[in-house]
Amino acid sequence: MPMLPKQPCRVAGCPVLGPCPVHRRKPVSLPAQRLYDDRRGSSAARGYDRQWRKLRAEYLKRFPVCRLCTHSKAVLVDHIRPKVQGGTDDEYNLQALCTRCHNVKTGIERRRR
């Protein structure tokens, strides 16, 4: 079976085919990631404890399809109003989402901040 041709570098004007060592994405530095994790707190401290995991599992059983795109399998339970903004774990504040729709929603929310 023939191999696929190498893809060009994502940066316009770069002549490299295949992984470009100059323009590759740089990983997040470990100290920066550690600082973020320290500030963020544990999942239990943020309210995602055993009770949340049970609620999440039950919610996904009842709502197995993504609420936004209505065709992908839901794998995440999202807070419509985030907990950091006063949202609760009540059912009216939850929605089952696929990974793609959750990432889009989260990206939009982060740009608003």
Backbone torsions as a table, in degrees:
resi	resn	phi	psi	omega
1	MET	NA	131.3	-177.4
2	PRO	-70.8	150.2	178.7
3	MET	-83.7	152.6	176.3
4	LEU	-70.8	147.2	177.4
5	PRO	-68.1	153.0	179.1
6	LYS	-67.5	142.7	179.0
7	GLN	-84.5	143.5	176.9
8	PRO	-72.1	160.7	175.6
9	CYS	-56.9	148.3	-178.2
10	ARG	-74.9	-14.7	-179.1
11	VAL	-85.9	125.7	-178.6
12	ALA	-58.9	133.0	177.8
13	GLY	90.9	-10.7	179.0
14	CYS	-81.1	126.3	-175.3
15	PRO	-83.6	-2.3	-173.7
16	VAL	-71.7	134.1	172.3
17	LEU	-102.9	135.7	-177.3
18	GLY	91.7	-168.6	-178.8
19	PRO	-61.4	123.1	-178.4
20	CYS	-92.9	118.6	-178.1
21	PRO	-68.4	-22.0	-178.1
22	VAL	-82.7	-41.3	-172.7
23	HIS	-105.1	12.2	179.6
24	ARG	-68.5	157.2	178.5
25	ARG	-69.7	136.4	179.7
26	LYS	-91.1	133.7	-179.7
27	PRO	-68.0	154.4	176.5
28	VAL	-64.6	134.4	-178.8
29	SER	-66.1	144.1	-177.6
30	LEU	-59.0	-45.0	178.7
31	PRO	-60.5	-38.6	179.2
32	ALA	-65.7	-42.0	178.6
33	GLN	-64.9	-41.7	179.7
34	ARG	-64.1	-41.5	178.3
35	LEU	-61.9	-43.4	177.9
36	TYR	-61.0	-46.6	-179.6
37	ASP	-63.2	-39.3	-179.9
38	ASP	-65.1	-41.2	179.4
39	ARG	-69.9	-34.0	-174.2
40	ARG	-70.0	-34.9	-178.0
41	GLY	84.7	167.8	-178.5
42	SER	-72.2	163.7	178.9
43	SER	-63.1	-37.2	178.3
44	ALA	-65.6	-39.5	179.4
45	ALA	-65.6	-27.1	178.8
46	ARG	-89.4	3.5	175.8
47	GLY	97.5	11.9	-179.3
48	TYR	-108.4	70.4	-176.5
49	ASP	-101.0	-163.8	-178.4
50	ARG	-59.5	-39.6	179.4
51	GLN	-61.9	-41.4	177.6
52	TRP	-64.0	-44.0	-179.0
53	ARG	-61.2	-37.7	178.0
54	LYS	-67.3	-46.6	178.6
55	LEU	-59.7	-43.1	179.9
56	ARG	-60.6	-47.3	-179.6
57	ALA	-61.7	-43.7	179.2
58	GLU	-64.9	-40.4	-179.3
59	TYR	-64.6	-42.6	179.3
60	LEU	-67.7	-29.5	175.2
61	LYS	-66.9	-40.7	-178.4
62	ARG	-76.3	-31.4	-177.9
63	PHE	-127.9	79.8	-173.6
64	PRO	-80.8	-6.5	-176.8
65	VAL	-113.9	142.9	-179.8
66	CYS	-57.0	130.4	-178.7
67	ARG	-69.4	-29.2	-176.1
68	LEU	-85.1	-53.3	-176.9
69	CYS	-89.6	-17.8	176.6
70	THR	59.8	18.0	176.1
71	HIS	-135.4	-20.4	179.9
72	SER	-90.3	156.8	177.5
73	LYS	-70.8	131.3	177.6
74	ALA	-76.4	131.6	179.0
75	VAL	-126.1	-8.3	-178.7
76	LEU	-129.4	145.4	171.4
77	VAL	-107.5	118.5	-173.4
78	ASP	-107.8	144.5	172.8
79	HIS	-85.5	123.4	178.7
80	ILE	-61.9	-51.1	170.1
81	ARG	-100.8	114.5	-175.4
82	PRO	-56.2	149.1	-179.6
83	LYS	-60.3	-35.0	180.0
84	VAL	-67.3	-16.9	177.3
85	GLN	-104.3	17.5	177.0
86	GLY	95.1	6.7	177.8
87	GLY	-67.9	156.1	-178.1
88	THR	-117.9	175.7	176.2
89	ASP	-89.9	12.8	177.9
90	ASP	-67.1	148.9	-174.4
91	GLU	-57.5	-35.2	-179.5
92	TYR	-66.2	-15.9	-179.8
93	ASN	-102.4	8.4	-177.8
94	LEU	-114.0	153.3	173.4
95	GLN	-150.1	140.5	177.8
96	ALA	-87.1	128.2	-177.1
97	LEU	-132.4	153.7	169.3
98	CYS	-80.7	166.6	-177.4
99	THR	-60.6	-43.5	-177.5
100	ARG	-61.4	-49.4	-178.8
101	CYS	-65.0	-37.5	177.7
102	HIS	-63.6	-42.4	179.4
103	ASN	-64.1	-39.6	177.8
104	VAL	-64.0	-47.7	-179.6
105	LYS	-60.9	-45.1	-179.4
106	THR	-64.4	-40.7	178.1
107	GLY	-61.5	-42.1	178.2
108	ILE	-63.4	-44.2	179.8
109	GLU	-62.4	-40.7	-178.8
110	ARG	-67.8	-34.8	178.6
111	ARG	-69.7	-26.8	179.0
112	ARG	-72.5	-26.5	-176.8
113	ARG	-71.7	NA	NA
